[in-house]
Amino acid sequence: MTSPGPNQHPQTRPRRAAPWRILAAAALLAGTAGCADSPVLDLLGGGAGLPPEGAEQGLIRRATDQDKTWPNLASVPPRPTAFSKPAERQALLDRLKIERGEDLASGADLDARAPVAPARQAPPTLPAMGGEVPPPVSAIQIPQAPPAAP
């Protein structure tokens, strides 16, 4: 094989990006993904678009460390006293069981009075495929007008 002449171009394969360039681009992308409120991204047209600190407050407010009040988790509220006696709780449970039984009975009564849906019919069967081939479209004669009604 001879080398290409001065006016001929050698066959070249397309260049692939070097792996370190791909890794650098991925690191740059990952590094900027979590910087939603960054002045650098605001300069580039990205960022959260929040007003700078100290600016007039609008509808969007920055979270601050002021007025932090934390609940005292050591204090536990007292037990509810609405049904403090076991007899009252058992009476409530019995009443709920009776109501559930009444609801089930009325539901069964409604189901008995409901109209019965008609049985579904089986889908029509397709005719068996015959061995005959239909005629070509050009052989079919289409009348110019519909037939006269008798």
mmCIF file of the C-alpha atoms, coordinates in Angstrom:
data_MODEL
# 
_entry.id   MODEL 
# 
loop_
_atom_site.group_PDB 
_atom_site.id 
_atom_site.type_symbol 
_atom_site.label_atom_id 
_atom_site.label_alt_id 
_atom_site.label_comp_id 
_atom_site.label_asym_id 
_atom_site.label_entity_id 
_atom_site.label_seq_id 
_atom_site.pdbx_PDB_ins_code 
_atom_site.Cartn_x 
_atom_site.Cartn_y 
_atom_site.Cartn_z 
_atom_site.occupancy 
_atom_site.B_iso_or_equiv 
_atom_site.pdbx_formal_charge 
_atom_site.auth_seq_id 
_atom_site.auth_comp_id 
_atom_site.auth_asym_id 
_atom_site.auth_atom_id 
_atom_site.pdbx_PDB_model_num 
ATOM 1   C CA . MET A 1 1   ? 0.000   0.000   0.000   1.00 0.00 ? 1   MET A CA 1 
ATOM 2   C CA . THR A 1 2   ? 1.325   3.408   -0.865  1.00 0.00 ? 2   THR A CA 1 
ATOM 3   C CA . SER A 1 3   ? 1.093   6.527   1.241   1.00 0.00 ? 3   SER A CA 1 
ATOM 4   C CA . PRO A 1 4   ? -1.413  9.159   0.191   1.00 0.00 ? 4   PRO A CA 1 
ATOM 5   C CA . GLY A 1 5   ? -0.255  11.859  -2.165  1.00 0.00 ? 5   GLY A CA 1 
ATOM 6   C CA . PRO A 1 6   ? -0.261  15.603  -1.393  1.00 0.00 ? 6   PRO A CA 1 
ATOM 7   C CA . ASN A 1 7   ? -3.874  16.081  -2.575  1.00 0.00 ? 7   ASN A CA 1 
ATOM 8   C CA . GLN A 1 8   ? -5.222  12.898  -1.049  1.00 0.00 ? 8   GLN A CA 1 
ATOM 9   C CA . HIS A 1 9   ? -6.597  12.565  2.472   1.00 0.00 ? 9   HIS A CA 1 
ATOM 10  C CA . PRO A 1 10  ? -5.782  9.502   4.499   1.00 0.00 ? 10  PRO A CA 1 
ATOM 11  C CA . GLN A 1 11  ? -8.716  7.578   5.835   1.00 0.00 ? 11  GLN A CA 1 
ATOM 12  C CA . THR A 1 12  ? -9.182  8.597   9.427   1.00 0.00 ? 12  THR A CA 1 
ATOM 13  C CA . ARG A 1 13  ? -11.426 7.318   12.110  1.00 0.00 ? 13  ARG A CA 1 
ATOM 14  C CA . PRO A 1 14  ? -13.509 9.800   14.137  1.00 0.00 ? 14  PRO A CA 1 
ATOM 15  C CA . ARG A 1 15  ? -11.707 10.853  17.299  1.00 0.00 ? 15  ARG A CA 1 
ATOM 16  C CA . ARG A 1 16  ? -13.099 9.721   20.598  1.00 0.00 ? 16  ARG A CA 1 
ATOM 17  C CA . ALA A 1 17  ? -13.053 12.006  23.598  1.00 0.00 ? 17  ALA A CA 1 
ATOM 18  C CA . ALA A 1 18  ? -10.371 11.167  26.079  1.00 0.00 ? 18  ALA A CA 1 
ATOM 19  C CA . PRO A 1 19  ? -11.683 9.405   29.203  1.00 0.00 ? 19  PRO A CA 1 
ATOM 20  C CA . TRP A 1 20  ? -10.260 12.108  31.460  1.00 0.00 ? 20  TRP A CA 1 
ATOM 21  C CA . ARG A 1 21  ? -12.309 14.740  29.615  1.00 0.00 ? 21  ARG A CA 1 
ATOM 22  C CA . ILE A 1 22  ? -15.496 12.757  30.140  1.00 0.00 ? 22  ILE A CA 1 
ATOM 23  C CA . LEU A 1 23  ? -14.680 12.333  33.839  1.00 0.00 ? 23  LEU A CA 1 
ATOM 24  C CA . ALA A 1 24  ? -13.917 16.048  34.196  1.00 0.00 ? 24  ALA A CA 1 
ATOM 25  C CA . ALA A 1 25  ? -17.224 16.994  32.557  1.00 0.00 ? 25  ALA A CA 1 
ATOM 26  C CA . ALA A 1 26  ? -19.110 14.564  34.817  1.00 0.00 ? 26  ALA A CA 1 
ATOM 27  C CA . ALA A 1 27  ? -17.393 15.975  37.921  1.00 0.00 ? 27  ALA A CA 1 
ATOM 28  C CA . LEU A 1 28  ? -18.211 19.532  36.853  1.00 0.00 ? 28  LEU A CA 1 
ATOM 29  C CA . LEU A 1 29  ? -21.833 18.595  36.249  1.00 0.00 ? 29  LEU A CA 1 
ATOM 30  C CA . ALA A 1 30  ? -22.106 16.784  39.594  1.00 0.00 ? 30  ALA A CA 1 
ATOM 31  C CA . GLY A 1 31  ? -20.415 19.685  41.381  1.00 0.00 ? 31  GLY A CA 1 
ATOM 32  C CA . THR A 1 32  ? -22.846 22.264  40.047  1.00 0.00 ? 32  THR A CA 1 
ATOM 33  C CA . ALA A 1 33  ? -25.984 20.122  40.435  1.00 0.00 ? 33  ALA A CA 1 
ATOM 34  C CA . GLY A 1 34  ? -26.320 20.833  44.162  1.00 0.00 ? 34  GLY A CA 1 
ATOM 35  C CA . CYS A 1 35  ? -25.573 24.554  43.926  1.00 0.00 ? 35  CYS A CA 1 
ATOM 36  C CA . ALA A 1 36  ? -29.069 25.850  43.247  1.00 0.00 ? 36  ALA A CA 1 
ATOM 37  C CA . ASP A 1 37  ? -28.505 29.015  45.281  1.00 0.00 ? 37  ASP A CA 1 
ATOM 38  C CA . SER A 1 38  ? -25.029 29.981  44.178  1.00 0.00 ? 38  SER A CA 1 
ATOM 39  C CA . PRO A 1 39  ? -23.958 33.460  43.101  1.00 0.00 ? 39  PRO A CA 1 
ATOM 40  C CA . VAL A 1 40  ? -21.778 31.876  40.409  1.00 0.00 ? 40  VAL A CA 1 
ATOM 41  C CA . LEU A 1 41  ? -24.797 30.121  38.931  1.00 0.00 ? 41  LEU A CA 1 
ATOM 42  C CA . ASP A 1 42  ? -26.794 33.353  39.178  1.00 0.00 ? 42  ASP A CA 1 
ATOM 43  C CA . LEU A 1 43  ? -24.133 35.038  37.040  1.00 0.00 ? 43  LEU A CA 1 
ATOM 44  C CA . LEU A 1 44  ? -24.363 32.218  34.508  1.00 0.00 ? 44  LEU A CA 1 
ATOM 45  C CA . GLY A 1 45  ? -28.144 32.473  34.357  1.00 0.00 ? 45  GLY A CA 1 
ATOM 46  C CA . GLY A 1 46  ? -28.977 29.599  36.715  1.00 0.00 ? 46  GLY A CA 1 
ATOM 47  C CA . GLY A 1 47  ? -29.563 29.408  40.426  1.00 0.00 ? 47  GLY A CA 1 
ATOM 48  C CA . ALA A 1 48  ? -32.726 29.683  42.450  1.00 0.00 ? 48  ALA A CA 1 
ATOM 49  C CA . GLY A 1 49  ? -33.357 33.329  41.583  1.00 0.00 ? 49  GLY A CA 1 
ATOM 50  C CA . LEU A 1 50  ? -33.812 34.233  45.245  1.00 0.00 ? 50  LEU A CA 1 
ATOM 51  C CA . PRO A 1 51  ? -33.254 37.834  46.223  1.00 0.00 ? 51  PRO A CA 1 
ATOM 52  C CA . PRO A 1 52  ? -29.877 38.482  47.844  1.00 0.00 ? 52  PRO A CA 1 
ATOM 53  C CA . GLU A 1 53  ? -29.676 38.557  51.608  1.00 0.00 ? 53  GLU A CA 1 
ATOM 54  C CA . GLY A 1 54  ? -30.693 41.902  53.048  1.00 0.00 ? 54  GLY A CA 1 
ATOM 55  C CA . ALA A 1 55  ? -32.894 42.782  50.065  1.00 0.00 ? 55  ALA A CA 1 
ATOM 56  C CA . GLU A 1 56  ? -36.523 43.768  50.495  1.00 0.00 ? 56  GLU A CA 1 
ATOM 57  C CA . GLN A 1 57  ? -38.608 40.744  51.437  1.00 0.00 ? 57  GLN A CA 1 
ATOM 58  C CA . GLY A 1 58  ? -41.135 39.647  48.854  1.00 0.00 ? 58  GLY A CA 1 
ATOM 59  C CA . LEU A 1 59  ? -43.198 36.517  48.653  1.00 0.00 ? 59  LEU A CA 1 
ATOM 60  C CA . ILE A 1 60  ? -40.151 34.259  48.809  1.00 0.00 ? 60  ILE A CA 1 
ATOM 61  C CA . ARG A 1 61  ? -38.365 34.453  52.137  1.00 0.00 ? 61  ARG A CA 1 
ATOM 62  C CA . ARG A 1 62  ? -35.058 32.980  53.051  1.00 0.00 ? 62  ARG A CA 1 
ATOM 63  C CA . ALA A 1 63  ? -34.874 30.573  55.965  1.00 0.00 ? 63  ALA A CA 1 
ATOM 64  C CA . THR A 1 64  ? -33.103 32.159  58.903  1.00 0.00 ? 64  THR A CA 1 
ATOM 65  C CA . ASP A 1 65  ? -31.924 31.037  62.315  1.00 0.00 ? 65  ASP A CA 1 
ATOM 66  C CA . GLN A 1 66  ? -34.066 33.587  64.139  1.00 0.00 ? 66  GLN A CA 1 
ATOM 67  C CA . ASP A 1 67  ? -36.930 32.687  66.448  1.00 0.00 ? 67  ASP A CA 1 
ATOM 68  C CA . LYS A 1 68  ? -36.150 29.002  66.648  1.00 0.00 ? 68  LYS A CA 1 
ATOM 69  C CA . THR A 1 69  ? -38.396 27.394  69.210  1.00 0.00 ? 69  THR A CA 1 
ATOM 70  C CA . TRP A 1 70  ? -38.065 23.705  69.756  1.00 0.00 ? 70  TRP A CA 1 
ATOM 71  C CA . PRO A 1 71  ? -40.690 21.551  71.458  1.00 0.00 ? 71  PRO A CA 1 
ATOM 72  C CA . ASN A 1 72  ? -39.811 19.933  74.735  1.00 0.00 ? 72  ASN A CA 1 
ATOM 73  C CA . LEU A 1 73  ? -39.841 16.267  73.884  1.00 0.00 ? 73  LEU A CA 1 
ATOM 74  C CA . ALA A 1 74  ? -39.405 15.282  77.513  1.00 0.00 ? 74  ALA A CA 1 
ATOM 75  C CA . SER A 1 75  ? -42.917 16.412  78.358  1.00 0.00 ? 75  SER A CA 1 
ATOM 76  C CA . VAL A 1 76  ? -45.559 13.838  77.473  1.00 0.00 ? 76  VAL A CA 1 
ATOM 77  C CA . PRO A 1 77  ? -49.214 14.849  77.356  1.00 0.00 ? 77  PRO A CA 1 
ATOM 78  C CA . PRO A 1 78  ? -51.514 13.148  79.842  1.00 0.00 ? 78  PRO A CA 1 
ATOM 79  C CA . ARG A 1 79  ? -53.622 10.156  78.795  1.00 0.00 ? 79  ARG A CA 1 
ATOM 80  C CA . PRO A 1 80  ? -57.020 11.029  77.366  1.00 0.00 ? 80  PRO A CA 1 
ATOM 81  C CA . THR A 1 81  ? -59.776 10.812  79.938  1.00 0.00 ? 81  THR A CA 1 
ATOM 82  C CA . ALA A 1 82  ? -62.815 10.571  77.640  1.00 0.00 ? 82  ALA A CA 1 
ATOM 83  C CA . PHE A 1 83  ? -63.141 6.779   78.168  1.00 0.00 ? 83  PHE A CA 1 
ATOM 84  C CA . SER A 1 84  ? -61.055 6.196   81.215  1.00 0.00 ? 84  SER A CA 1 
ATOM 85  C CA . LYS A 1 85  ? -63.153 3.314   82.550  1.00 0.00 ? 85  LYS A CA 1 
ATOM 86  C CA . PRO A 1 86  ? -62.992 -0.127  80.922  1.00 0.00 ? 86  PRO A CA 1 
ATOM 87  C CA . ALA A 1 87  ? -66.784 -0.477  81.204  1.00 0.00 ? 87  ALA A CA 1 
ATOM 88  C CA . GLU A 1 88  ? -67.318 2.677   79.098  1.00 0.00 ? 88  GLU A CA 1 
ATOM 89  C CA . ARG A 1 89  ? -64.893 1.444   76.438  1.00 0.00 ? 89  ARG A CA 1 
ATOM 90  C CA . GLN A 1 90  ? -66.590 -1.958  76.310  1.00 0.00 ? 90  GLN A CA 1 
ATOM 91  C CA . ALA A 1 91  ? -70.001 -0.290  75.938  1.00 0.00 ? 91  ALA A CA 1 
ATOM 92  C CA . LEU A 1 92  ? -68.673 1.739   73.000  1.00 0.00 ? 92  LEU A CA 1 
ATOM 93  C CA . LEU A 1 93  ? -67.228 -1.394  71.347  1.00 0.00 ? 93  LEU A CA 1 
ATOM 94  C CA . ASP A 1 94  ? -70.534 -3.256  71.800  1.00 0.00 ? 94  ASP A CA 1 
ATOM 95  C CA . ARG A 1 95  ? -72.478 -0.362  70.282  1.00 0.00 ? 95  ARG A CA 1 
ATOM 96  C CA . LEU A 1 96  ? -70.095 -0.273  67.289  1.00 0.00 ? 96  LEU A CA 1 
ATOM 97  C CA . LYS A 1 97  ? -70.503 -4.044  66.747  1.00 0.00 ? 97  LYS A CA 1 
ATOM 98  C CA . ILE A 1 98  ? -74.312 -3.670  66.752  1.00 0.00 ? 98  ILE A CA 1 
ATOM 99  C CA . GLU A 1 99  ? -74.121 -0.785  64.246  1.00 0.00 ? 99  GLU A CA 1 
ATOM 100 C CA . ARG A 1 100 ? -71.818 -2.821  61.996  1.00 0.00 ? 100 ARG A CA 1 
ATOM 101 C CA . GLY A 1 101 ? -74.292 -5.737  62.058  1.00 0.00 ? 101 GLY A CA 1 
ATOM 102 C CA . GLU A 1 102 ? -77.167 -3.382  61.159  1.00 0.00 ? 102 GLU A CA 1 
ATOM 103 C CA . ASP A 1 103 ? -75.150 -1.926  58.279  1.00 0.00 ? 103 ASP A CA 1 
ATOM 104 C CA . LEU A 1 104 ? -74.332 -5.374  56.896  1.00 0.00 ? 104 LEU A CA 1 
ATOM 105 C CA . ALA A 1 105 ? -77.992 -6.424  57.145  1.00 0.00 ? 105 ALA A CA 1 
ATOM 106 C CA . SER A 1 106 ? -79.222 -3.306  55.337  1.00 0.00 ? 106 SER A CA 1 
ATOM 107 C CA . GLY A 1 107 ? -76.541 -3.819  52.656  1.00 0.00 ? 107 GLY A CA 1 
ATOM 108 C CA . ALA A 1 108 ? -77.698 -7.409  52.112  1.00 0.00 ? 108 ALA A CA 1 
ATOM 109 C CA . ASP A 1 109 ? -81.314 -6.151  51.886  1.00 0.00 ? 109 ASP A CA 1 
ATOM 110 C CA . LEU A 1 110 ? -80.320 -3.607  49.228  1.00 0.00 ? 110 LEU A CA 1 
ATOM 111 C CA . ASP A 1 111 ? -78.421 -6.272  47.286  1.00 0.00 ? 111 ASP A CA 1 
ATOM 112 C CA . ALA A 1 112 ? -81.514 -8.515  47.341  1.00 0.00 ? 112 ALA A CA 1 
ATOM 113 C CA . ARG A 1 113 ? -83.723 -5.709  45.968  1.00 0.00 ? 113 ARG A CA 1 
ATOM 114 C CA . ALA A 1 114 ? -81.259 -4.608  43.292  1.00 0.00 ? 114 ALA A CA 1 
ATOM 115 C CA . PRO A 1 115 ? -82.116 -5.603  39.719  1.00 0.00 ? 115 PRO A CA 1 
ATOM 116 C CA . VAL A 1 116 ? -80.110 -8.496  38.363  1.00 0.00 ? 116 VAL A CA 1 
ATOM 117 C CA . ALA A 1 117 ? -77.860 -7.627  35.476  1.00 0.00 ? 117 ALA A CA 1 
ATOM 118 C CA . PRO A 1 118 ? -78.578 -9.632  32.312  1.00 0.00 ? 118 PRO A CA 1 
ATOM 119 C CA . ALA A 1 119 ? -76.159 -12.435 31.572  1.00 0.00 ? 119 ALA A CA 1 
ATOM 120 C CA . ARG A 1 120 ? -73.496 -11.557 29.088  1.00 0.00 ? 120 ARG A CA 1 
ATOM 121 C CA . GLN A 1 121 ? -73.818 -13.163 25.713  1.00 0.00 ? 121 GLN A CA 1 
ATOM 122 C CA . ALA A 1 122 ? -70.940 -15.015 24.172  1.00 0.00 ? 122 ALA A CA 1 
ATOM 123 C CA . PRO A 1 123 ? -69.169 -13.078 21.421  1.00 0.00 ? 123 PRO A CA 1 
ATOM 124 C CA . PRO A 1 124 ? -70.112 -14.105 17.890  1.00 0.00 ? 124 PRO A CA 1 
ATOM 125 C CA . THR A 1 125 ? -67.894 -16.688 16.282  1.00 0.00 ? 125 THR A CA 1 
ATOM 126 C CA . LEU A 1 126 ? -65.924 -15.877 13.176  1.00 0.00 ? 126 LEU A CA 1 
ATOM 127 C CA . PRO A 1 127 ? -66.723 -17.840 10.054  1.00 0.00 ? 127 PRO A CA 1 
ATOM 128 C CA . ALA A 1 128 ? -64.212 -20.469 9.116   1.00 0.00 ? 128 ALA A CA 1 
ATOM 129 C CA . MET A 1 129 ? -61.551 -19.401 6.679   1.00 0.00 ? 129 MET A CA 1 
ATOM 130 C CA . GLY A 1 130 ? -62.247 -20.944 3.299   1.00 0.00 ? 130 GLY A CA 1 
ATOM 131 C CA . GLY A 1 131 ? -59.792 -21.957 0.694   1.00 0.00 ? 131 GLY A CA 1 
ATOM 132 C CA . GLU A 1 132 ? -61.153 -19.479 -1.840  1.00 0.00 ? 132 GLU A CA 1 
ATOM 133 C CA . VAL A 1 133 ? -59.349 -16.237 -2.456  1.00 0.00 ? 133 VAL A CA 1 
ATOM 134 C CA . PRO A 1 134 ? -61.552 -13.155 -2.972  1.00 0.00 ? 134 PRO A CA 1 
ATOM 135 C CA . PRO A 1 135 ? -61.480 -11.635 -6.449  1.00 0.00 ? 135 PRO A CA 1 
ATOM 136 C CA . PRO A 1 136 ? -59.135 -8.714  -7.133  1.00 0.00 ? 136 PRO A CA 1 
ATOM 137 C CA . VAL A 1 137 ? -60.536 -5.238  -6.629  1.00 0.00 ? 137 VAL A CA 1 
ATOM 138 C CA . SER A 1 138 ? -60.524 -4.525  -10.367 1.00 0.00 ? 138 SER A CA 1 
ATOM 139 C CA . ALA A 1 139 ? -62.880 -7.481  -10.958 1.00 0.00 ? 139 ALA A CA 1 
ATOM 140 C CA . ILE A 1 140 ? -65.564 -6.197  -8.557  1.00 0.00 ? 140 ILE A CA 1 
ATOM 141 C CA . GLN A 1 141 ? -68.353 -4.323  -10.361 1.00 0.00 ? 141 GLN A CA 1 
ATOM 142 C CA . ILE A 1 142 ? -69.703 -1.318  -8.435  1.00 0.00 ? 142 ILE A CA 1 
ATOM 143 C CA . PRO A 1 143 ? -73.098 -0.047  -9.674  1.00 0.00 ? 143 PRO A CA 1 
ATOM 144 C CA . GLN A 1 144 ? -73.397 3.645   -10.592 1.00 0.00 ? 144 GLN A CA 1 
ATOM 145 C CA . ALA A 1 145 ? -76.599 4.116   -8.556  1.00 0.00 ? 145 ALA A CA 1 
ATOM 146 C CA . PRO A 1 146 ? -78.165 2.190   -5.717  1.00 0.00 ? 146 PRO A CA 1 
ATOM 147 C CA . PRO A 1 147 ? -80.883 -0.268  -6.689  1.00 0.00 ? 147 PRO A CA 1 
ATOM 148 C CA . ALA A 1 148 ? -84.405 1.128   -6.743  1.00 0.00 ? 148 ALA A CA 1 
ATOM 149 C CA . ALA A 1 149 ? -86.556 0.407   -3.717  1.00 0.00 ? 149 ALA A CA 1 
ATOM 150 C CA . PRO A 1 150 ? -89.503 -1.947  -4.427  1.00 0.00 ? 150 PRO A CA 1 
# 
